[in-house]
Amino acid sequence: MSLPNLLPATTAFIQRAPRMLIGGDWVEAADGQTMPLHNPATGEVLCVVPRATPEDVDRAVLAARQAFDDSAWTRTRPRERQNLLWKLADLMQRDAELLAQLECLNNGKSAAVAQVMDVQLAIDFLRYMAGWATKIEGSTVNVSAPLMPNEQFHSFIRREAVGVVGAIVAWNFPLLLACWKLGPALATGCTVVLKPADETPLTALKLAELVQEAGYPEGVFNVVTGTGITAGSALTHNPLVDKLTFTGSTAVGKQIGKIAMDSMTRVTLELGGKSPTIVMADADLASAAAGAASAIFFNQGQVCCAGSRLYVQRKHFDNVVADIAGIANAMKLGNGLDPSVEMGPLISARQQERVYGYIEKGRESGATIACGGEQFGPGYFVKPTVIVDVDQKHSLVQEEIFGPVLVAIPFDDEADALRLANDSPYGLGASIWSNDLAAVHRMIPRIKSGSVWVNCHSALDPALPFGGYKMSGVGREMGHAAIEHYTELKSVLIKL
């Protein structure tokens, strides 16, 4: 396959058919099976990777278990864990263009955007988490111990690494999501088995190479590639896993959560979203329209917190929708290796069919397609689409589409905006566009979502916890909250 603008290192990585990393060894699947990866921009086969068996997953978990229980890793001091994460981040910085090109080829997103967004955010996050390695603290407690009134005690609370982490990530931000789980796990002293999404394992495999180069002991980080049904299920059910962390659909997350509860495995779930973008009458309407367009069309709308529901105060509704439609119609679609491309393809033919199916549902129900509403190939493209004249209870409004499809509905006043915004099974993110800070501060506590952005959308920072209310998940990524999710508390009481 001829691919333009690729680094020689990118081409070499793809052509050598990457293998899995288990316990320090690069291996094929136990039964020799492989699975093809497709370039979403062309539909062509990019390369093949191992299709892991349950036996492969069990070997990876055992390697992680042994590394946590028996190796020098457990004796690694906080400063050493910090420095290793810094070294890993430096290696990622060195190979940033290569990582971005792999992400583009495997996922379809713009390589230029991936380098300054996905890759740089991942690097920044690892550096942030490196700092936490030396700041994990316990506390001392002056206890009363009323059942032993004549005794003296020394009591303290330890925070300890949770153990072996089974991490399963989605295909929309493969590298960034992997680092969101890898960073706190390695900072706290855990070991990891990473199962990347079926469709997008390439940057996870390159990340594994960099982990080795950084000097981590064997078994601390393992990567198994394969299907969710086989490899993901085996990882979820393995009794040697102490914590499961999953980013993906709510349907799969609910299954993982139930399995985790059966064995009391610790679990965090970052799941789906249907995030509202609320444009108040006093907003800077040009900025709000541009922001709303970016909120839904960035990464082809394949963003868990994408602003896929637009609510605009009625008197400005038509103008804001027209401005967003104009932005959408002017966007250049194509192969993400072209730096002038503003939107790439969806991840797969299946996702293209799913997203276009929702647009067809809108047409059949009498909704108006303000712009877009078409699919094309080669590759898995859907034009950026805005739909109006839709009832709030329609599946277009209530269900996660995960594509470049915006549903716009007018509202009358602040109370109406809050009612519509909260009328969703999801609660991951929301944005308010307004210059009335009094109104903004009234609205923020009444919006049921894990993040609220004001005059921006999907603005992430390593220090801010990220996660959702309701069906959008359990627990938080990033910030100090991530450290809490990768550690256990142990109370100690010593009678003197």
N, C-alpha and C positions, 0 to 999 in steps of 0.2 A: 504494500500500500504506500502511495506517495503522499506525504504530509508536509505542507510548507511550513517554513519558519521554525522548525524544531531544532533545539539544541542536539548535538550529537549524543550527549548523555541521555536525553529523553528517548531518542530512537533506540539506543543500546539497551536501555532498561526494558522497553516494551518487547524488543526482539528476543531477549533472552528468556522469556516466559517465566516471570517471577514465581518463586516458591514461597511456602509458608515458613514462619520462624517458630520452632518449638524447642524450648530448652537450649537455645544457642545454636541449633542446627537448622539449615535450610532444607526443607523436605517436600516431597510430593505427597499426595494423599496416599493413605495406606493401600487402597485398591487401585491406585494409578489413574483414577478418574479426574477429568478436568472439566472446566466450563468456560464458554467463550464470553468475552467482554466486547460490547459493541460501542462504536463511536456514535453518540447520539446525533451528531451533525450530518452523518452520512448513512448511518444504518449498517455500515460495514463492520466486520469483525476486527477488533483492534489487536487482541492477543488472547491467550488462554491462561487460566490460573487453576490451581488445584481445587477440586471439589471435596472438601473435608468430610470424612466419615465420623461417626460418633467415637470410634477408636482414636482418631486423630485429636479430637477435642479433649477426650479423657487424658491423652498423653500430655497435651498442653496444660491442662489444669493440674495434673500431677507435677509437672515441672515447676509451675508457679507455686504449688503447695510446698514443694521441697525447698525452693528458693526462699520462701517466707519462713519456713520452720528451721531449716538446717544450715543455711549458707551464711557467708559474711555479710549479706545484705541486711540481716537483722541486727548486726552490730555496727552498721553504718551510722555515723553521727550526723546530726542535723546539718552541720556545715557541709559535709560531704554530699548529702542529698541535694542541698542547695546548689553546690557547684556543678554537680552532674546535670541538673536541670538547666543551668545557665549554659553549660557546654552543648547540650542538645539544642537549645534555642539558637546558639551561635551557628551550629551546623545547619540548622534550618534556614537561617539568614543567608548563609553561604550558598545554599541550594534553592533559594526562593524561586528563581525563574523555572528551574526544573520541576519543582513541586507544583507550581502554577500550571505548567504545561500538562503535566499528568492529570491534574484536576480538570482542566479543560477537555482533554481527550476522553477522559473516562466519564465525565459528568455533563459536558456540553457547555458549561459556563464560559464566559470570556476569560482568556488567560491573563489579559492585562488587569482586569478587575480582580481576578483571583489572587494575583500577586500582591496587590495593594490592600485587599480586603481579607480574604480567607487566610492566606499564608501569614500576612503580617499580624492579623488578630491572633492567630495561633501562637506565633512567636511571642507577642506581647503577653499573652496569657501564661505561657510557660515561665516567663521571666517574673511575672507577678506571683505565681505559685511558688517559684523558687524562694522568694522572700519569706513565705509562710513556713518553710521547712524549719527555720530557726526560731519560730515564734509560736510553736505549739506548746501550750501551757496547761498545767494543772492548777491546783489550789490547795491551801491548807484550811482546815475547818476546826473551830473550837466546839467540840460536841458536848452535849449534856449527859448522854447515856444514863437516863433516869433509873434504869434497873440496876445500875451499879454505882450508887451515889458516893461511895467512899474510895473509888478508884480514879487514877489519873490516866489520860489517854493522849496519844498523838494520832491525829487523823488527817488524811489528805486524799485528794482525788487526782487520778492519773488519766491522761488522754492517750490512748494507744491505737496503733494502726488496726483497722478492722480485719485485714488478712488478704485473702485471694479475691480479687475483683474480676467478675465477668462483665465485660463491657460490650454492648451491642449498639451500633450507631447506624444512622440513616444515611441515605444517599445524596441528600441535598447539599450538605457541607461536610464531606467525608473527612477531610483533614482536621478542620476546626473542631468538629464534634469529638473526634478521637482525642485531640489534645485537651478538650474540656474534661475528659475522664482520666486521661493519662497524667495530667499535671498534678491534681490533688492526690491521686493514688501514689505517685512516686514521691511527692513531697512528704507525705505522712509515713512512708515506709511500707506500703502495700506492694503486692505483685499483681500482674495484670494478664488476663487473656482477652484479647480484642478480637471480636468478630465483626468485621466491616460489612456493610450492606452487600448483598449479592452482586449488585450492578457496579459498585464503585470501590474495589479494594486496592487500587494501585497506589494511592498516596499512603495508605496504611502500611503497605509493604515497604515502600521507600522509607517511611518513618521508622520502621523496624530496623532497617539498615543503619540509620543514623543513631538509633538507640545503642546499637552494638558499637558503632564508632565512638560514641561518647564515653564508653567504658562501663556500662551497666553490667552486673554479673549475669551469667546465663540463667535463664528461667524467670528473670524479673519481668520481662515483657515478652509476650508471645502473641503471634497473629495467626489465626486460622481463617481461611477463605472457604466459602461454600454457601449453601442455601440456608435461609432462616429455618425452614422446615426440618432440616437435618442437623446442621452445625449449630444454629442458634438454639434449637430445642435441646440438644445435648448439653450445651453450656448452661442453659437455664435449669436443667434438671440435675446437674452434677452436685453431689452432696459435699464435695470439697470446696465449693465456692462459698465464700462468706458474705459477699455482697454482689448484687446485680445492679447495673446501671444501664438504662435503655433510653435511647432517643428514637422516636418513630411514631407510628400511627397509634391512635387511642385504642383501636381494636386489639392490636398485638400487645400493647402495653398492659391492657386489662388482663390478658392471658398470663403474661409474665408476672404480674402482681399477684394473681391467684396462686401460681406455682410457688412463688417466693413465700407466701404466707403459709403454705403447707409445711414448709421446712423452716420457717422463721428466718429465712435468709434476708439480710438487710437489702433494701431496694430503694432506688430513686428512678422516677419515670418522667421524662420530658416528652410530652405527647402533642397532640394536634391543637390547632387553633383556628379561630374565625374572628380575627381581631377587628374591632371597629375603629374607623377614622372619623372623628367628629369635627365638623367645621362650623364654628359659631359665626354669627352674623358680623361680629366685629373683627374677624380674622383678616390678616393680609391674604386676600383671596388668591393672588398670583402665587405666593409662596405655598399656600395650602394646596392649590391644585398641583403644583410641581411635587410637593411632598407626598400627596396622596398617590400620584402616579408612580413615584419611586417606591412607595410602601407596598404596592401590589405588583409592579412589573420587575422589580429587582430580582435577579436569579430566576427569571421566568415565572415568578409567582410561587416558586417552590421553596417557600419559607414558612416555618411553622407559625411565626407571628406576623405574617404578611397582612397588610391592611386591606383585607378582602371585602369588608363591608364599609361603605362610605355613607355617612349621614351628614347632610348639609342643611343648614337652616333655610327654610322654604324660599325666602325671597331671593336667595343667591343660587339656588339649586341648579337651574338651567345653565347659568353662566359657568359655574365650576365644572359641571359635567362636560360642557363644550370644551373648556380649556384642557381637561384631562384627555378627552377624545382627540384633540389636536396633538397633544404630546404623543399619544399612542400611535396615531397615524403617521407621525414623522419618524418613529423609531426604525433603525436599520436592524433587520434580522439576518442572521447568517452564522457561519462557522466562527466559534470563539477564538480561533487562532488569528483572525483578522482583527487588529486593534480598533478598527472603526466600527465594529459591530456592537450594538447596544443591547441586543437580546439574542440569546442562543436558543437551542432546541430544548424540549423537555427531555427527561431522562430516558424514555423508552417508548416504543410503539404502544405498549399497554397504557402508559400514562397519557400519551397523546389521545388515545381513544377515550379514556375516562374523562379527561378534561373537555374534549369536544362533545361528549355525551351530555354533560351538564349544559353546555350552550344550546344544544338541541332541545333539551327539556325546557329551557327558557323560551325558545321559539314556539314550541308546541303549546305552552301555557299562555301565550299572548304577550310575553315580555317584548320590549323593544331593544334591539341591538344598536347601541349608539355608535359603536365602532368595532372593527375586528370581526370576530365570529367565524373565522375561517382557519382551516388547517392546510398544511402543504408539506411536501417533501422534495427531494430525498432528505432523510433525516426526520426528526419528530417535532415539527414546528406547529405552533398554534399562535395566531396573531394576537397581540394584546387587545383585550376585549372589555368593553364597558356595557353593562346591561341595566336598563331602567324599567319602570313600570312593573315591578316585581312585588308580590305580597311578602311581608315580613316572615310568614310561616312557610314560604316556599323552600324547597331543598337547596336552591341556589343561595339562600340566605342562611340556612341553618346548618348545612353540611360543609365540611372542608373540601374544597375543590383541588387545591394544591397546584394551581396553574395561573396564568396571567389573565384572570377573569375577575373583574370588579363589579359588584352589585351596588347600585346607588339608590338611596331612598331619602326623600326630604323629611324634615321634622319641623315642629312648630316652636317649641320652647325648650328650655333646659331640662325640665322634667321629662318631656317627650324624648329628648336625646338620650337621657340616662335609661329610660325604660327600654328603648330599642337596643341600646348598646349592651345591656345586661340580658336581653332576651336571646340567650344562646347557651348551649350546653358547655361551651368552652370559656376559658378565662385566662388566656396566656398574655396578651398584650392589648393595649389601646392607646390611641393618641388623641389629644385635644388640640385644636388649632384655634387660638384666641389670644387677644391682648388684654383681656379683662382678668387680671390675676385673682380678684375676689371670686369670680365665677369659677375659674380653674380650680381654686382651692376648695370650693364647695363641692365640685364634681369628683375630684380625685378620690376621696375616701368612699364615695358611693359607687365607683366603678369596680366591678368584681373581676379583677385580673391581676396577675403577678407583676406586671410592669405597666406604668402609665408614662407616656412621653408627651411633652408639651411643645408644640411647634416643631416637632420632628417625629420620626417613627423608626422603630427598630434600631435605635442608637444604643449599642452595647458597650460596656466597659468591664474589664476583668474584676473590678472591685464591687460591681453591682450584682447581687444575686439574680438569677434568671430561672423562672419556672412558672407554673400556672396554678390557678384556682380550678375547681370543678373538674371537668373531663380533660383538662390540659395537663394533669400530672400530679405527682407527689414528690416533694423535695425540691431542692434548688441546685443549679449549677453556678459556678463562679462565686467570687467573694469569699468571705470568711465562712459562709454557710457551707461551701463545698468541703472545707476542712472538717466540719462537724459531721458531714455525711460519710466521710471515709475513716472515721475514728469511732472507738467505743470509749465510754467512761467507766472507770473502775474506782470504786470507793475502798479505801484502806483504813482500818481502825486497829491501832496497836495499844494494848494495855501495858502501861509502863510498870 
